[in-house]
Amino acid sequence: RMFTEYRQSRVEIKDFPKDVVVMFLEGLYCGDIDLEQSHFREINKISHAFKVRWMSEKCTAAFTRFCESCSQDFRDMALLFDEAVYSETTLKCGHLMEILITTFSRIENVSELFVEQYLRENGTVITPANVEHLLGMCHGGYIPVLRAVKDHIQMEEGVTATVHAVFSSTEVVQCLVNDSQLYDDMMDLLFKRFDHLNEKDLELVKTLNKALRHQDGASSSTCDVTVSVPRYTAIQNLFHDWKLFKDIPDEGIVIALLEVPGISTFMVIEYAYMFCNDTRRRQILENLPSIC
């Protein structure tokens, strides 16, 4: 159209390398183009810039081939994921990401091979949208993801946008609740960073708490399912079933809590701050010194 409709005899292209422009023009001349991964991004970009539909379709076909022939090496997989991210964010084309997720989700143990490591290396910079893409290829295998999140919390000394993005998935939360040891480890980390938690972070902790209580209720009514109950469950049940304490003096409440196996004074204090209203928290904290 530039040459026929607009009668342009000369077009100056400054935004692309010379070799890419040459490949682009040769492709326009012969109606075909040989795409390799090394120059894929620039050819895909220039075909979108000049709205050459058939060349964009060639890029899609080439990307599909790259994904299907990709080795299960983390670096190779990361390059393809980053390419799909670039296409989605810069070119506003999400179909390459769809192709990648569909292809990678067929790889056995993709959570361990790729997703876990990618989160470890990019946890501080990855966007919530891309976290969602990573979770989309895990087909339920979220334990490696949770391991990466736990280490991320420990390394960053708090709850980041990446952590919130991961736990926005109800399937991931349920996976965490189903693993009692991992749940306890995660809650330990969150409680130890209590002073650094903002309102949104506290809502996340409450979400994990509610999911656990729901799991406990479901498991107690299901005779053929055995669930290993995390140690925080005992505290939660005692606090939320206030009827247990209606005839017990304030000091007796704290004694009852500390008699639960595995529960320490430190855990009672943390839980009081995290989940109790002002009245109940004051009752607990005022009576703690008398029994320590």
PyMOL commands that set and color helices and strands:
alter all, ss='L'
color gray80, all
select helices_A, chain A and resi 18-30+37-49+53-68+74-89+95-104+110-122+128-136+143-156+161-167+170-178+180-192+194-196+199-220+232-240+242-245+250-258+265-275+278-287
alter helices_A, ss='H'
color red, helices_A
deselect
rebuild
show_as cartoon
